[in-house]
Amino acid sequence: MRIGEIIRATEWWEYKLLPILGVFYATLAYRHASIAAAWPMALELLIAIAPGAVYVSVINDLTDRDEDRRAGKPNRTEGRSAVVIGLLIAVPVLIGIAMAWRWRGDPLLLAAYGGAWCAFSAYSLPPLRLKTRGLLGVMADASGAHLFPALVAALLAFRAGNAAPDHVWVGLIALWAGAFGVRGILWHQLSDEEADRIAHVRTFVQRHGGRWARAIGSCVTFPLEYAALLAMLWLLDDRVPFIALVLYAFLVIFKLERFQMHAAIVQPRPRQLILLNGYYEVFLPVSLLVASALGHPADWIVLAVHCILFPGRLSQVVSDAWKLLPRRIRQ
């Protein structure tokens, strides 16, 4: 088994990092700052966040071994040597410590970064293992995967220009990321509902039932997430991200009709299209880079680098859009 499979790189490289980069770009746009001028901070952001994603992927699988065996699920750490597993944990932790040391003079940034690592650990590792403690597990996963990394991205964007954090903007980022994170973990727990039942894993869904999870995801967190997103776009005062949202909406409508897909908010469905994920992963970051490049020409270079580093989701959107064009145009 390759290292990339053990650390689940394909599950987080684009899906986790792109929304976080979107926050970084959006915060710079909010400050009317060039993204290209902040490239050192963008690099720091990737160096800081990627090891956390590796760490949580490995410890999740490692601590889930017994449950996965009972449920008959594959586990990427099964059969791996202790040396390999130890290195895959130790190296990311050492990088995290190095980044924390680099940011030691910024208490707010350090707290957000440390909070992500603490949430990751508390979610998976005994004796806390909040994954099995219902609502606490939901909050821990949402905080580690989305809330704290998004705050790190926003704070780094302010730090790039030696600007004090704007409390309204940071508050909206926290609301959006927290709601998005809760929706994400509820979707994950609903996807694993049967396996968790067999393995006796007491997640929120197992404790309170799928009905409550669907109600919270659809009626509480999704409206909060969408409201916070619209507020953020309104504060940006730029048409390009709004136009991108409209284009995304049209793409969703056409895909649901032409590809016979099913819209999903929190409940997994066959041939599902999880609402807004494509906007966060492709339309938002790309539109922010285009908008910034119109005022800061050097940002066209950043857009090119972004597309090279994260080609998967972008190429999928382009492919889907091409398939939806009338046949006479494609011929």
Helices and strands as residue ranges (DSSP letters): H 3-6, H 9-12, H 17-30, G 36-38, H 39-63, H 65-71, H 82-102, H 107-124, G 130-132, H 135-142, I 143-147, H 148-160, H 167-191, H 193-199, H 204-208, H 210-216, I 217-221, H 222-236, H 239-258, E 262-264, E 272-274, H 277-278, I 279-283, H 284-295, H 299-309, H 311-324, H 327-330
